[in-house]
Amino acid sequence: MYVGRDNVYLLYIAVCLTEIMATYSFS
């Protein structure tokens, strides 16, 4: 299965946003 560069970029952003929201929620 080929994963496009754009898909990887969007996935990276989604993970980063999840981490940021989690950190903000716990702090």
Buried (B, 14 or more C-beta within 10 A) or exposed (E): EEEEEEEEEEEEEEEEEEEEEEEEEEE
